[in-house]
Amino acid sequence: MAHTGRYLLRRWLSAFCALALLSIPLVDPGLADTGLELSWQDWLVRQRAAQPSAGADQIVIIDIDDDSLQAMAPLVGKWPWPRSVHAELLEYLLPLEPQAVIFDLLFSEADHFRPDDDAYLSEVLSHTERVFVGALEQQPGAASLPPLLSSYPAAAGLEAGAGARSDERALLLLPWALPEAVWQLGSINFSADEDGVARYYDLHRRWQGWRWPSLVTAVAQRLGVNLPPVERFRLDWRSEQRIGYPRLSYAALLSQARGEAHLLDPAWLGGKVFIIGTTASGLHDLRPTPIDEQHPGSFILATALDNVLNGQFLRDAPALSSHVFAALLCLTIWLGLSRWSLGFVCAGVLLVEAVAIGVVWRAGLVDGVIYPLLPGLLPPLFYLLSAAGILYWHYRRRYSRTVTLFSRLLDPQLVKQLVEREDTEAVLASRSCQLTVLFSDIRNFTSLSETRTPNEVVSLLNHYFERQVATLFTHKGTVDKFIGDAVMAFWGAPLDCDKQALNAIYAALDMIDNLEGFKEEYGYKEFNIGIGVHTGEAVVGMVGTSQRYDYTAIGDSVNLASRIEGLTKSHGRLLVSEATKLASQACDSECFEFTFCGEFNVKGREQSVQVYTVARAD
């Protein structure tokens, strides 16, 4: 009971450990954003991106790519180009009535060398409300103090909430090259997660009580599209490729605008949303995303705008869902371990987790819901590992206990067989069974010890018992105890023995042979023994207290074997009962010759017992 109580206590402790691990993401959700978890979620996002989707086909990227930079260099020089180039392209696009033209570019400084070009672009913008330009929050230098947010013009679109602080500051790169009257702008800041990968899009840039709409938010509001009900959403990518939207070369489209080429039907361009951005490697507008390590910023912007226009973006499942799943699975494990084996529970848990992974994968692939994986799977696995450790400790302790107990009672090979059995506890439990009990006592040991020193007596007994115990082990006997100069052994427990009577008689005869060799070797001419053997029912099991207990046999059969040994003082060295004689003959009737010695009444027993002397058959 004490061992069972400690075992249950450790199971409870393992449950508390699992719950402690389970609570970590609740205390600090960032701790669940491990590299493995993020890799799983990014893989799931890529799997969904590879599926056909109904995105916003009206979005077209006008790409300032490397070919455009090379093609435009002889005409307008290196980047940045004169802004009259953009004005010329707008004059071609605006009559086609696009929904919006979005510059994923910054016009933060006036072109002092070509002021007419800036004026040309401003003139074109003054006649439309369909053109949007980008702005950016920049990190100020260590020695500079950013302007107050309240100092920026109203055209910047900053919104002050109820708790907005008047001393809040930020460095905003606004399109100062253009007059405020034509500003339709939004932030093009794109925040990455702690590992540097951009997965989410913020509808607003926020400070203490202030917010600034993103470029996507500004366009959506102008088009009358409802914004998502969240301030930050996970991007649902249109394609598993970094280029996921129709793309037109800026230089080629400008050539068509000038009438130099005819690449596209102008009717196809009508009603589109154009995003003018760059994929040129030298312009450094590349960000790491789950799709690509160098994802062009204009295509990230297109993805965010696509998600908002279609109301189609990925949703993060509530963090609590994974924790509830893990808690229920941990509870199921705890209940299962009290009914079934660890292997069966492990197989069940692995099956449940495999199904859960499949459900999570489908939810991400079809429904666009991304469930965190590790918070739901790790606590149950941790619990299983802790349970396995506890069970290992429990069985190891039981193994050591069994080995320690029986190594002094049984032959090492029998001990090995015993500990390899799964029902060791059942073997150790008290039970009634048929045993063959052997008692051996040294004749006149008291007189023998009086003529020798204590050290000689102990040395004598040790050498004698060493030989006899080895013989008992050879014949698969269990050594119960030493009682002074006597030894008690039995056959039939803890392991069953079909030939227990036969083995006991062989052991007794060999012990007599050992005696003669012992007397010859040590010169103890007067040394003699008596052996009594009886077969009958007895109770075996662990007897004692929690401080000290032994595996022993008790009952009338044990007492009778002792009484038969007492008869050897006047009737020979070895006597066996009739029950032992019959049991041995049932195994092999030709091994021994039995000689009837008589029928005797022994102390403590009303019924007489018939005893026989034994010799090996010729």
N, C-alpha and C positions, 0 to 999 in steps of 0.2 A: 504493500500500500504506500509506503514511503517513497519508493522509486516511482510509482505511478503518479503520486502527487507532484514530485519534482518534474516529471516529464510533462504533465499538464501545465505546470507553471511556466516552463520554458516555451510551450506552445503559445500560451497567452502573451509572453514577452515578445515572441516573434510576431504575433498579431499587432501588438502595439508598435513594434518597429516598422511594420508595413504601413500602418496608419500614419506614423511620423513621416515616412517617406512620401506618402500620399499627400500630406498637408504642405509639403515644400512649395509646389506650384501655386497653392492658394495664398501662401504668405508672400511670395515673390514670384509672379508669373514669369519674370525674365529668366529664372533659373531653369525653366522648362525649355527655353529656346537654345538647346544644345545643337552642336553641329550635326549630329545624327538626326535630330528631329527636323531641323531646317532642311536637311538634304532630302528627307522623306517628303516633306511638304513641297519642295521645289520639283521633285520627281513627279509628284501627283499633279502639280500645275502643268508640267510639260506634257503629261499624258492627256490631260484635258485639252491643252492647246493643239494637240495633234488631231483631235476630232473635228469633223466639219461643223461649222457654226454659222449662225445667221448674224453676221456683224453688220456694221454700217457701211454698205457698199458705196455710199456717197463720199467717203473720206478718201482723198487723193493726196499723196506726198509730192510736192515739187522739190526735188532733191538737188541741193548744191553739192554735187559729188565731185570726185577728183577729176572726172572727165569735163565737167562744167568749168571747173577752175582753169583747166588747161585751155579749153575752147574760148573762154572769155578773156584770157590774159592778153592776147594781141589787140583786143578791142578796147578794154577798159582797165587793163593793168591787173596787178595782183590784188588779192583780198586785203582789206574790204573794198568792195566795188562802190562806185558812185551811186547814191541813192536814187538817182534818176533812172537807173536800170530797173529798180523795183517799181518805180512809178510807171515806167513803160509797160512792164508786165501786168500791173494792175489795170491799166487802161484797156488791155486786151481781155482780162478776165471779168471785170465788173459788168460789162454789157451782157455777159452770158448768165447774169443773175445767180451767182453762186450763193449758197446759204451763208458762207463765211469764208474769209481769207485770213489765215492766222500766220503771223510772222513769229516763228520760234527763233527770233533773233533779237539782239539788243540795239536800240538806237539811242544809246545813253549820252553820246557826245556829238556835238555839232561838227560838221565838216567845214573847217575854217578855210580850206583851200578851194572848196567847191560849194559855196553857200547857195548858189542857184539850184544845185541838185537837191539840196534839202528842201528848198522852197517848192520845187516841182513835186516832190513826194507829198509835202504838206497840202498843196493845192489839190492833188488827186484825192487825198484822204478827207478833205473838207466836204466832198460831195457824196460821201457814203457813210453808212453806219455798219457796214459789213466787214470791215477790216479791223483786226485785233493785233496788238503788238505785245511782245513779252517785256516783263520787268523782273528784277531780281533783287533779293536781299543778299547783300555781301557782308562778309565778316570784316569789321573795321580793323585797322592796324592797332598795335598795342598803345601807341602814343596819341592816337586820335580819338576824339569823342564824337560818336554818331549824332546826327540831328535828332531832335525830338519828333516823335511821330505826329504830334499835333501841328508841326511846322510844315508838313507836306501839303501840297495843294489838294483841294477836294477831288480833282480829276484823277488823283492817284487811286481812289476807291477805298481808302482806309476806312474802317468802320469802328467806332468807339462804342463799347458796350457800357453797361451800367457801372461796372467796376473798373473802367479804364483809368489808368494812372496818367496824370498829366506829364510826368517826368520820364515816361517810357521812351526809349530811344532805339533806333535801328538805322542802318545804312542801306537805303534803297536805291538801286540803279534804275531810274525812270527814263522814259524816252525823251530826254531833254532836247534832242535834236529836232523834235516836232513841237508845235504849239499845243498847249494844254487843251485847246478847244477840240482837237481831233483825237485826243487820247481815248482809246478803248483798250484797256490793258488788264493784265493779271499776272500773278507770280508764275515764273517757270522754275522755281526751286523744286527739286525732286529729292526728297529725303530718303536716305538709305537706312537699312537696319544696322545693328551694331557690327555685323560681319561684312558691311560694305555693299551688300546686295539690295537693290531697290525692288521691293515687293508691293508696296502700298502707295496710294496716291492721296494726298491731303487736299481737301476741297478749299481750305483756307490756310493761310500762314497766320500763326497766332503768337501774340504776346500777352502780357498781363492786361486783360480786359479789352485788347484790341484784336482785330482780325483783318486779313487782307485776302481778297478772293484770288484763287488760282486762275490761270488763263482758261482752263477748262470750265471753271465755274462762271467766269465772265461770259464766255461764249454760250454756255447752256442757258444762262439767265436771259441773254439777249434773244435767243431762239425760242424762249418760252418753254424750255424743257424742265421738268421737275428734277431737282437734285436728289441724290440718294439720301436715305434717312440717317446716314452715318456721316461723321465728319472725315473719316478715313476708311478707305475701302481697299481690299486686295484686288489687284489687277487681274482681269480675266483676259488672257492673251489670245489674239485672233489666230495665231499660227505658231508652230514650234520653231519656225525660222525667224531670224532677226528682222527680216524684211517681210512684214505680214500684210501690207496694204499696197494698192496700186501705186506705182512710183513713176513720175515723169522727170526726165532730166531738165533742170532749170535752163540750161543753154539751149536744148532742143526746143523747149516750149517757147522761149524768147525768140528763137529763129522763126518759129511759126507765127508768132505775134507780129514779127517784122515782115511777114510775107515771103521769107526766104525759103521756107520749106512747108510742106503740108503733111504732118505726121498723124494728126487726129482729127476726127470729125468734131467741129466746134459744138455740135448738138450734144455730143457725149459729155462734154465738159460742163454743160449747163446744170445748175442745181447742186453742184458738188460742194463739199467742204474741203478747201485747200489748206494744207499746212506747208508753209515754206520753211524748210530746215535744211540741215546738212548731215551728210554721212562721210564727208571728206575726213580722212584720218588726221590731217594737219590742223583741223579746226577744233579738235578735242571735245566734241560733243558726244562722247561715248560713255555709257554707264554699265556696270554689271547688273544683270537681272537673272531671274531663274531660267530664262530662255537662252541668254548668251552673255558671255563675259564682257563683250563690247557691243552693247545695244545702242543704236543711235537715239539720241534724245528726242528727235522728231517723231520716231515711231513709238516711243514710250508715251509721248503726248497724244499721239493718235489713238493708242490703246485706251488711255484714260478717257478721252473724249468719246470714243466708240462705246465704252462701258456706260457712260452717263447718258448718251443719246438713246441707247437701247435699254437702259435699266438692267443691264446684264453684267454683273460683276461677281466675283467670288465672295463667299460669305464664310467667315470663321465661325465654326461651331462654338457654342458656349463652353468655356473652359471647364465648367462644372460637370458637363456631360461625361468627359473622360474620367474625371475623379469619381463620379457616381458609379460608372461602369467598373472601375478598379476596386472601389469599396465593395460592391456587390460580389465581384469575383473573388475577392479576398475572403468575404464571409462564406461564400460557397466552398472555397478551399478548406476553410476551418471546419465547416460542417462535414465536408467530404472525408477529411482525414480522420474523423471520429467514427466513420463507418466503413471506409474502403482503404485499400492499400495506397501507398504513396505513388507507385507506378500507375495505378488506375486513375488516380486524381490528376497526375501529371499529363497523362494522355488526354483526359477530358479537358483540362485547362488549355493545353496546346491546340486542341480542336476548336474550343470556343474562341481563342485568340486568333486562330487562322480565319474563322468565320468573321470575326470582328474586323480583321484587316480587309477581308473581301468587301464587307459592308461599307467600311470607310473609303476604300478605293472606288466603289461604285458611286458613293455619295459625292466624291470629288469629281469623278469623271462625268456623271450624268447631271447631278443636281447643282454642282458648283459649290458644295459645302466642304470645307477643309477641316477635318478633325485632327487634333494633335494625337500622335500615335503613342509616344513614350509615356505620358502621364497615365494612360489607360493600361499599358502593358507591363511597365516596369514593376509597380508595386506587387501585382500578383506573382510575377516571376521571382521577385525578391522574397516574397513570402514562401514560395515553393522551395527556393534554395535554402532559406532558413529552416523550413520544416525538414528538408533533407538532411541538413546539418544536425538538427536535433535528433532525428531518427538515427543518423549514423552514430552520434554520441551515445544514444540510448542502446543501440545494438552493440556498439563497441564496449560499452560499460558492462553489458550483460555477458558479452563474449569473455571479457577479462575476468569477470566474476566467476563464470563457469570454469574457465581454464584454471584459475587460482584454486577453486574449490576441488576440482576433480583431478588435478595433476598429482595430488598426493594420495588419491584413492584408486586411480585407474592407470592402465598402461597408456602412454602418450598417444598411440594410434587410436585407442578407443576414445580418448579425450577429443581428438581431432574429429572423429565421426560424430561425437555428441554435439560439439559446437557448430558443426556444419548444418545441423538440423534446424529447421525454422521454428519448431515447437519446443525449444529448450525450456521455456518456462513451464510448459505442460509436463515435461519430463521431470522437472524438479518438484512439481506439485506432489503433495502427499497422495498415496494411492495404496490399495491393497492388491498384492500379487503373489504369485508362487515364487519362493526363493529357495535356494540351497545355501545353507549357512554353515560355515566352517569355523570352529574354535580350536586354537592351538595354544598349549600352555607348556612352559618349561617345568619339568619335574624337580621338586625339592630345590627350587630356586632360592628360597630363604636361607637354607643351609649353605648353598653354594656361595651366596653373597657374603655370608659371615666370615668366610676364610679369605676374602680378597678386599682390596681397597676400593673405595667408591669409584675411582677413575677406571680401575680394571673392570668393575661391574658394568659401568656405562659403555666402555669399549667393547666388552663381550656382547652386550645386547645389540649395540649398533651393527657390529659385524654379522651377527646372527640374523637380525631382522632384514638387513640389506639383501642377504641371499634369499630369504624366504619371501620377501615382498616381490623380488624380481620373478620368482617362480609363480606367485599368484598372478602377477601381471601377464606372464607368458600364457597362462591358462584363462585369461580374460576375466579374472576375478576383480571384485571391488573391495578394497581394503577399507573396512569400516573404522576401526580404531585399534589402538594399542592400550591394553589394560595392564600396566606394570610389565610383567614378563609374558603376557598373553597377547595374541593377535586374533582379531575377528575379521572375517571376510565373508562375502556372499556373492552369489551369481543370480542373474535375472533382473537386475536393476543397476543403474538407470537405463541401460540398454537391454532389450529382451535377449534371452539366450535359450535356444531350443535344447541345447545339450548341457544344461547347467549342472545336472547331477554328475554326468560323465566328466565334465571339466573339473568339477570340485574333487572328485576322487583321484583323477590324474594329478592334480595339484598337491593333494595330500600325500600321495605316494612319492612324488618328487621332493616334497619337503622332508620326508623321512630319509631319502637318499642324500639330500643336502646335509642333513644332520650328521650322517656318517662322515662325509667329507669335511665338515666343519670340525668334528671331534679329532679327526686325523691331522688336520692342518694346525689346529691350535693346542692340541694335546689335552683336551678336556675329556678324559675317559669317562667320568661320571655324569657327563651332560646328557640329558634325555628329554624327550617331549611326549605329549599326548595330543591326539587330534580327534575331535568329534565332528561328525557331519550329519545334518538332517535336512530334509526337503519338506516344505509346507508353506502355508499361507502366512504372510507377515505384512506389516505396514511399513512403507519406506517413504522418506521425504525429509524436508528441512525441519530440524528440531533444534530449539534453542531460543535465544532472545535476539533483539535487534542489535545488541552489542556482539554477541557470539552465537553462531548456529552452525550445525553440521548436517551433512546428509547421512542418515543412518537408518537402520532397520530395527523395528521393535515388534514384540508380540510373543506368543507362546512358542512359536517355532524357534525363535532366537534363544529363548530360555532352554528349550529342550536340547538344542545343539550344544549349549554350554554344559548341561547335565550329562550328556553322552560323553563329552570330553572328560568329565570327572570320573567316569567309569573306566577310563583307560589306565588308571593307576593300578588296577588289579586285573585287567583283561586284555592288555596289549596296547601298542602305540596308536593304532587307528581303529576306530569303531564308527560304523555308519548305521543309520536307522533303516528299518524295512522300507520306509517311503523312499529313501535315497536309493536303496538297492533296486526297487521296482522301476524308479524313474530312469536309472542308468541302463537297466536291461531293456527298457522300451526303446532306447536309442541304439544300443548295441549289446546283444546278449552274450557275446563271446569275448569281451574285453577283459573281464575280471572274474576271479573266482571268489565267491562269497562263502564264508563259513559261519554258520549260526553260533552265536556266542551265548545266547540266553535271553530271557525276558525279565526286565527289571522294573521296579517302581522307583521313580526318581522324585526328589524333593520338589514340592509345589505342583505336582501333577497326579491326579487320581488314577488315570489310565496308565497301564504299564506300557513299556516300549520294548520291542524286539530289536536287538542290535546284532551286527555282523562284523567280523573281521574281513579284510579285503586283501587280495594279492593279485598281481598281474597274471593274466592267463598265459600259459606257455605257448 
